[in-house]
Amino acid sequence: MNRALFLVAVVGCETREPPPPAQVHWTFDGWQTAQDTNSRDPLGVFIADLPSDQLTSGREIIFTFYWQREQRWEGTNYSVVVE
C-alpha cells in the first residue's frame, strides 16, 4: 500500500526537544472535505501516516496541525505536491 508519511517534528518545534503529540488536519481536495489523523510515536519522533493510494502526480495534500497538549492550532497551512 502506498502511504504518505509526515514528520510532525519538523513543523512548529523551535527547540531540540521532541515535539508534543499533534493531530494532523488534512485534505486531498482543497478543503472540500477534511480528515484528522493523530500522530503516533513509534521511534521517538511523532509521525502521522496518511493514506495516499488515491494520489497521482500533480495532486496536492494540504495540512495543518492541532497541538493537543497546548490545545492550539498551528495557524499555518502547509502543502505537498505529489511528483
LUMSEMI-67621 format. One record per residue (C-alpha): residue number from 0; x, y, z; residue in three letters. Coordinates in Angstrom, 3 decimals. Example, Ala and Ser with C-alpha at 12.3 -4.5 7.8 and 13.67 -1.06 7.14 Angstrom:
LUMSEMI-67621
i	c1	c2	c3	aa
0	12.300	-4.500	7.800	ALA
1	13.670	-1.060	7.140	SER
//
This chain:
LUMSEMI-67621
i	c1	c2	c3	aa
0	0.000	0.000	0.000	MET
1	1.306	3.449	-0.918	ASN
2	1.374	5.806	2.089	ARG
3	2.413	9.408	2.669	ALA
4	4.410	9.914	5.845	LEU
5	4.717	13.332	7.508	PHE
6	7.126	14.087	10.317	LEU
7	5.378	16.301	12.824	VAL
8	8.751	17.044	14.430	ALA
9	9.732	19.292	11.535	VAL
10	6.912	21.810	11.946	VAL
11	6.177	24.064	14.902	GLY
12	9.095	22.962	17.016	CYS
13	11.651	25.637	17.879	GLU
14	13.735	23.604	20.333	THR
15	15.712	20.402	20.130	ARG
16	13.271	18.685	22.476	GLU
17	10.879	16.130	20.999	PRO
18	7.639	17.718	19.786	PRO
19	4.363	17.116	21.574	PRO
20	1.700	14.899	20.023	PRO
21	-0.428	16.554	17.386	ALA
22	-3.452	15.930	15.254	GLN
23	-2.890	16.427	11.534	VAL
24	-5.893	18.086	9.859	HIS
25	-5.581	17.374	6.131	TRP
26	-7.281	17.375	2.742	THR
27	-6.642	15.992	-0.741	PHE
28	-9.354	18.133	-2.398	ASP
29	-8.681	21.751	-1.451	GLY
30	-10.675	21.659	1.832	TRP
31	-13.895	20.433	0.185	GLN
32	-13.546	17.578	2.666	THR
33	-11.064	17.137	5.509	ALA
34	-9.780	14.347	7.715	GLN
35	-7.978	14.215	11.064	ASP
36	-5.169	11.822	11.880	THR
37	-3.495	11.633	15.280	ASN
38	0.265	11.469	15.359	SER
39	1.997	8.496	16.948	ARG
40	5.475	7.912	18.327	ASP
41	6.965	4.590	17.206	PRO
42	10.632	5.698	17.235	LEU
43	10.926	8.805	19.416	GLY
44	9.607	11.082	16.651	VAL
45	5.913	11.783	16.223	PHE
46	4.570	10.874	12.798	ILE
47	1.195	10.837	11.097	ALA
48	0.686	8.257	8.380	ASP
49	-1.773	9.488	5.737	LEU
50	-3.312	7.282	3.042	PRO
51	-2.033	8.307	-0.364	SER
52	-3.152	5.452	-2.599	ASP
53	-5.596	7.830	-4.340	GLN
54	-2.937	10.416	-5.138	LEU
55	-1.493	10.757	-8.608	THR
56	1.274	13.004	-9.856	SER
57	0.323	16.664	-9.510	GLY
58	-2.155	16.156	-6.641	ARG
59	-1.756	18.386	-3.596	GLU
60	-2.020	17.476	0.082	ILE
61	-2.816	20.455	2.317	ILE
62	-2.437	20.064	6.072	PHE
63	-2.067	21.843	9.379	THR
64	-1.508	20.770	12.971	PHE
65	-3.551	20.909	16.145	TYR
66	-1.191	20.700	19.117	TRP
67	-3.144	18.599	21.594	GLN
68	-1.278	19.383	24.830	ARG
69	-1.427	23.126	24.209	GLU
70	-4.928	22.957	22.687	GLN
71	-3.991	25.279	19.832	ARG
72	-3.841	25.258	16.050	TRP
73	-0.549	25.754	14.222	GLU
74	-2.044	28.748	12.419	GLY
75	-0.464	27.870	9.079	THR
76	-1.472	25.550	6.258	ASN
77	1.268	23.519	4.583	TYR
78	1.115	21.731	1.252	SER
79	2.947	18.991	-0.583	VAL
80	2.511	18.282	-4.292	VAL
81	2.992	14.662	-5.362	VAL
82	5.540	14.232	-8.160	GLU
//
